[in-house]
Amino acid sequence: MTDIGATPLHLGQTSSLPASPEEAVLDYVPNPRAGSLFLARFAVPEFTSLCPVTGQPDFAHLVIDYAPGETIVESKSLKLFLGSFRNHAGFHEDVTVGIGQRLFAEMRPRWLRIGGYWYPRGGIPIDVFWQSDTPPAGLWVPDQGVAPYRGRG
């Protein structure tokens, strides 16, 4: 994590994909609308990680919603962090909740939630949800917009 207000490590620079989520550095910058209650959303429809048992790729559509506090996450560093999971082995629950908890701990938003909509492997889709707490009063929290898995329907 870079210090708040420091020059972002990745923005405007050539950056390599980190070898692991632990090595990834997330940049946070001052919230340009600090004091305003609003929701920011990142939709990641092509997220990948590895199955810790088989080593096969797992695919998910992640939706990250947060109400910023004093900082916002810089999107390029978030993309690199999420991309570092391509070679990371983890169960769906651990990966989804771990992403949400790391962002919440480092960024210190007023509220954060993550939905991990994992595509089926072995015939079972797994959806994982985590949020930091109840949303602040007055915050508009739209549906995440990802339909439940229906197969070929």
DOVO-847090 format. One record per residue (C-alpha): residue in one letter; z, x, y. Coordinates in steps of 0.1 Angstrom, whole numbers, padded with zeros to 4 digits, always signed. Example, Ala and Ser with C-alpha at 12.3 -4.5 7.8 and 13.67 -1.06 7.14 Angstrom:
# DOVO-847090
A+0078+0123-0045/S+0071+0137-0011/
***
This chain:
# DOVO-847090
M+0000+0000+0000/T-0008+0013+0035/D+0016+0009+0063/I+0011-0022+0084/G-0009-0013+0115/A-0022+0020+0099/T-0059+0025+0097/P-0071+0008+0065/L-0079+0032+0037/H-0110+0015+0026/L-0125-0005+0055/G-0156+0013+0068/Q-0153+0040+0042/T-0170+0048+0009/S-0145+0039-0018/S-0146+0043-0056/L-0133+0017-0080/P-0097+0026-0089/A-0092+0036-0126/S-0064+0011-0130/P-0046-0017-0110/E-0016+0007-0106/E-0038+0033-0089/A-0054+0007-0066/V-0042+0008-0030/L-0041-0026-0012/D-0046-0024+0026/Y-0028-0049+0049/V-0035-0054+0085/P-0017-0074+0112/N-0024-0111+0111/P-0046-0119+0141/R-0030-0154+0142/A+0006-0145+0134/G+0028-0175+0141/S+0000-0200+0132/L+0004-0218+0099/F-0029-0217+0080/L-0042-0211+0045/A-0066-0183+0035/R-0085-0185+0002/F-0101-0159-0020/A-0123-0172-0048/V-0132-0147-0075/P-0156-0164-0099/E-0165-0133-0119/F-0132-0116-0126/T-0129-0095-0158/S-0102-0077-0177/L-0099-0066-0213/C-0082-0083-0242/P-0052-0061-0252/V-0057-0068-0289/T-0095-0066-0294/G-0106-0046-0263/Q-0132-0073-0257/P-0139-0084-0221/D-0122-0116-0208/F-0136-0135-0179/A-0119-0157-0154/H-0124-0176-0121/L-0095-0167-0099/V-0085-0186-0068/I-0059-0170-0045/D-0045-0191-0017/Y-0019-0178+0008/A-0003-0187+0041/P-0001-0153+0059/G+0030-0140+0076/E+0028-0110+0097/T-0001-0094+0077/I-0033-0103+0059/V-0048-0084+0030/E-0080-0065+0038/S-0107-0080+0016/K-0125-0047+0006/S-0092-0033-0008/L-0086-0066-0026/K-0121-0064-0042/L-0114-0029-0054/F-0080-0039-0067/L-0094-0068-0086/G-0123-0047-0099/S-0099-0022-0113/F-0089-0048-0140/R-0123-0043-0157/N-0108-0015-0177/H-0073-0029-0179/A-0060-0045-0210/G-0036-0075-0204/F-0030-0110-0216/H-0042-0137-0193/E-0007-0147-0183/D+0003-0111-0174/V-0028-0104-0154/T-0028-0136-0134/V+0009-0136-0126/G+0009-0098-0120/I-0018-0101-0093/G+0000-0129-0075/Q+0034-0111-0076/R+0020-0078-0064/L+0002-0095-0035/F+0033-0115-0026/A+0057-0085-0028/E+0035-0062-0007/M+0019-0086+0018/R+0050-0108+0023/P+0031-0140+0031/R+0049-0172+0039/W+0035-0187+0006/L+0011-0176-0021/R-0004-0192-0052/I-0030-0180-0078/G-0049-0200-0103/G-0065-0181-0132/Y-0091-0202-0149/W-0100-0181-0180/Y-0131-0188-0199/P-0126-0195-0237/R-0124-0168-0263/G-0118-0181-0298/G-0125-0216-0286/I-0094-0219-0263/P-0096-0218-0225/I-0063-0206-0209/D-0055-0216-0173/V-0026-0197-0157/F-0009-0208-0124/W+0018-0190-0103/Q+0031-0197-0069/S+0058-0180-0048/D+0076-0213-0039/T+0069-0247-0025/P+0043-0246+0003/P+0056-0246+0039/A+0059-0280+0055/G+0027-0289+0073/L+0004-0265+0054/W-0028-0281+0042/V-0032-0270+0006/P-0066-0282-0008/D-0073-0285-0045/Q-0086-0252-0059/G-0118-0269-0068/V-0122-0255-0103/A-0129-0282-0129/P-0111-0282-0162/Y-0131-0266-0190/R-0151-0293-0208/G-0174-0272-0231/R-0209-0286-0233/G-0195-0320-0225/
***
